């Protein structure tokens, strides 16, 4: 009887190489890589999308700027899809870590970033993405993302404070600007919802959406006004934040700039949605509210920059918290653009361009640091 010889590799290393190249091994490595992928990564999507939206609204005409903004929007959409897939894998294969994130008072507030990422990309789709995919498709995409983002934002605005009260054990000195994230999400809906108003049938559909956005504005603003004093009191009584967390001071700019933007969007949408005298009243509100709030935002920006410079001199290195520089600055840029439209003042034109230039610099820095961290594997490693 003749027995067929089986192929045999004399080199064990080659067998290991073949095993590591197998689809199963590749999948296992991918699953392991996302174990520590937290919801804070959605901040990178938000920060990228706002570069496109804010750039499209600048009060100056720059050749090629709108095309560049469309490219950045496409990048933010790609990042969102990839991150949603990675987070789905995280929840499927690492439910223990996902639950740990929810029960961690330092991480749970970042679940508000998921809602804001959906909303920011949706708004960018309607503002600049329509140039590539058409208005009809852009409205459809934004409708889906706005609906999902608003629902998730409202859920986060309730669920995260509930967890803080019931499950988290927090000392007074642990107050953080990160706590503002789930509370700001409804304000993002308030600022981006008016973009959809002209695409609804005239009458009650438009009025309902616009006044619903006004309700989201009030919900978020009052919640932030409750939380913000605790954040400032922590700084005054306990000193500067830890070095790695210092960039999160910029998060305070988010509700300030976004609420100013929202007030301007209400004024833009009201004439086609509301009856007199409310159709013109929001134009007064946009200026009377936006100007003093923008003044406070600039005050806080100066304080935050001073503390970041101090932290940098003391050795603050790159971390994902650097994305906190981007979206809040972007909302201040869009807020300044709104004030420029409604006041006609050159000073707000200059402010909008200056803030946008600062946004581009911080986004470029955060994006480069994230790319290096992903290539080295440091950003996906277990936290120390």
N, C-alpha and C positions, 0 to 999 in steps of 0.2 A: 504494500500500500504506500502510495506516495502522498505525503502531506505538503500542502502548499506553504511555502515560506512566507512569514509575515514581515512587512517592512519594519526595520529597526533603525533607530537613530543612535549612533554611538555618542552623540554630543548631547548631554542632558540639558545644556543651556539652550539649545535650539528648541527643545520641547517646551521650555519655560517661555521662550519668546512667542511661540505659536499660541500657547495658552493665554498669554497676556494680550494677544491680538484678537482673541475670540470675541464674538459679539457679547457673550455673557460677561466676560471680564471687563469689557468696555462699559457695559451697563452698570456693573457693580461699582466701578470707579466713579461713574457719573452720579450714582445714588449716594455714595459716600461723600462726594465733593459738596453736596448741597445740605449736608446735615446741619451746618451752622449758618445757613443762608437765612437771615432774619428779615422781617418786614421793613426794616430800615433801608433796604436796597431799593425800595420803590421811590425813595427820595431822588435817586439818580434819574429816574424817568421824569419825575416832576421838574427837576432842574433843567433837563434837556428840552422838554416841551415848552417851558416858559421862554427859552431863548428864541424859539420860532415865533411864538405869539407876540412877545414884546417887540421883537424886531420888525414885525409886520405893521405895528401900530406907531412906529416912530414918526414924529412930525417933520422929518427931513427925508428927501429922496436920495437914496444912494444906489447907483447902478449895480445890479446883480444882487442886491440885498434880499429881495423877495424870493429869488431862486434859492439863495443860501438858506433862507428861513424854511423853505419847503424841504430842502435836503435834511435839515436838522429835525423837522417834524417827522420825516420818514424814519430817521434814526430813532427818535423817541418811540414811534410805533413799533419798530422792530425790537427795541429794548423791552417794551411792555409785554409783547407776545412771548419773548424768550423768558422774561422773569416770571410771568404767570405760569408758564410750563414748569420752570424750575421750582417754584413754590408749590405747585401741585404735586410734584415728585417729593418734595420735602414733607408735605402733609401725609402723603400716602405711605412713605417708608420710614419717616421719623416722627410719628405722632407724639412720642414722649418729649422730644425737643420742642415741637410746636406748642404743646401744653405748657412747657416750662417758659416759653416766651410770653404766653398769655398771663402767667402768674408772676412774671418778673416786672416790678413797677418801672424799671428802666427801659423795658422793651415793649411792653403792651401798648403804650401810646403810639408807637410807630404803625399800628394797624390803621390809623387814620391816613397814613401815606398811600395805602392801596386805593382808597376812594379818590384821593387827590390826584394820583397818577392816572386813573381812568378819566377823570374830569379834564385834566390838563391836556391829555392826548386828544380827547374828544373835541375840546375847544380849538386846539391847533388844527384839527382836521377841517373844521368849518372855516377857520380864518385863512389858512394857507394851503391845506391839503386839497381844497376844492379846485385849486389851480391845476392839479394833476389828475384827480379822479372825478371831477365834475361836481356841481352843486348838489344834485340829487343824491349821489352816493355819499357825499360828505355829510348831508343832513341825516341820512339813515345811520351812518356810523356814529355821528355825534349823539343822536337820539338814544342809541343803545348804551353808549358809554356814559352819557349824562344820567340816564335812568339808573344804571347799575351803580355809578359813582355816588349819586345822591342817596340811594337806599343804603349803601354801605357806609357812607359818611354819617347818616343819621344813626345807624346801628352802632357805629364806633363812638359817637358822641354820647350815647347812653351806656353802652356796655363797658367802655374803659373806665369812666368814673365809678360805675357800679363795682367793678373789680377792685378799684382803688379803695373803696369804702369797705367792701366785704372781705376781700381776700388779701390785699396787699397790706403790709405793715410798714408805714412810712413815718420817719421822724421829721420834725419841722425843718431841720437843716438839709433835707434831701429834696426839697422843692427844685424843680428843673424846668427850663423852657420847653423841654420835650412834652410836658404835660399839655401844652397848648395844641399839639398836633391833631388829636381827634376833635377838638372844639373848632378848629379852623376849617375842617373839611366842609361843613355846611356853607361857610362863607365863600368857598371856591365855587360851590353850586350856585350861590346867589350871584356871583360875578359872571359866570359862564352861561347860566340859563337864559338870560335875555337875548343871547345870540340866536336862540331858536324861536323866539317870539314872532319875528316876521314871517316865519315859515309855517305858522299855524293859521287856521281859518280865522278871519276877523271876528271880533265879538268876544264871547265868554272864554273860548280857549286861550286867546292871547292874554286876556285880563287875568285869568286864573293862573297861568304860568308866571306872569310878571309879579303878581301879588304874592304868589307862593315863594318866589325868590326873595321878595321883601321880607317875608316871614322868616326865611332861612337866614337872612341878613341879621335880623333882630335876635334870633336864637343864638347864633354864633357870637355876635357882639357882646351880648349880656353875659354869656358863659365865659368869654375871654376876660371881661371886666371883673368877674369874680376870681378868676385864677391868676391874673397878671400881678396883683398886689403881693401874692404869696411868693412869686418868683423874685420880685424886686426885694422883698423883705429878706429872703434867703441870702441874696447878694450882700445886702447891707449888714446883716447880723452875723453871717458865717464866712464872708470873704469871697474871693473869686472862685469860679468853678474849677474842677480839676482840668489840667491842661488839655486832655483829649476832648473834653466836653465844652471847652470855651467857644468853639464855633456855633454851638447851639444857641448862643445869645442872639444870633441873627434871626432865629425863629420868631422872636417877638415882632419883627418887621412884617411877618406874614399877614396876621389879621389887620394890621394897620394899612398896608398897601393894598391888600385884597378888598377891604371894605371901601377904601377910596375908589378903587376900580369899579366895584359893584355899584356904588352910588352914581358914577358916571354912566354905567351901562343902563341903569334904570332910566336916567334922563334921555338916553338915546332911544330906548324902546318905548317909552311911555306915550309919545304922540300918536303912535299907530295902534295902541292897545287900550288906553284909558280915555275916559271922557273928561271934559273940562270940569273943574279947573285942575284936576290932578295930572292931566297930560303935560302941563307946563310946570307944575309944582316941583317935580323931581329935578328940574334944571337948577332951581335955586338950592335945593338940598345938596346936589352934587358939589356945589362950590362952598356953601356954608358949612357942610360937614367935612369935605375933603381937604380944604386948606389947613385948618387947625390940626387935623389928624396927620397930614403930611409933615407939618412942622414938628410934631412929636416924633414921627418916624425918623426924621433927620437927626433929632436930638439923640434918640436911641442908637441910631447908626453910628454916630460919633463915639458914644460910650462903648459900643460893641467893638468897634475898630480899635479903640485904645486898649481894651482888655485882650483882644486877639494879638495885637503887637506885643503886649507884655508877655502873653503866653508863649508866643513864638520865640522871644528872646530867652525864655526859660526852657526851651527844648521841645516845644510842641511839634510833634511829627504828623505826617499824613495819617488820617483815618477816615472812615466813611462819614464821620460827622462833618467833614469839610463840604459835603453836599448841602449842609444847612446854609451855606453862603448863597446858594444859587436861587432857589425858588422864592425865598422872601425878598431878595433884591429885585427879582423879576416882577413881583407884584408891586413893589414901589415904583418901578419903571412904568408899568402899565397905569398905575395911579397918577403918576406925573403926566403921562400922555393924555389921560382923561381930563385932568385939570387944564392942560394946554388947550384942548379942544373947546372946553366950556368957558374959559376965561379969555383966550386969545393972547395971553401974556407970553412974551418971549422968554421970560425967566423960567417958566415951566417947560418950554421947549428945550432950553439948555439943561435943565435938571433931568429931563427924560433921557436925553442923549448921554449925559454923564453917568447916570445910573445904569443905562444899558451897556455902556462901555465897561463899567465895573463888573456887570453881570457876565459879560463875555470872558473877561479875564479870570474870574473865579470859576466859571464853568470849565474853561480850558484847563485850569490847574487841577480841579477835581477829577475831570475826565482822564487826564494824563496819569494822575496818581492811582486812580482805580484800575486803569489798564496795566500799569506796572504791578499793582498788587495782585491782579488776577493771573498775570503771567507767572509771577513768582509763587503763587499759591498762598501768600500770606493773608490775604483778606478773607479767604474761605477756611482758614485754619481755625481750630478750636480757640476760643478766647482764653487769654491767660488770666 
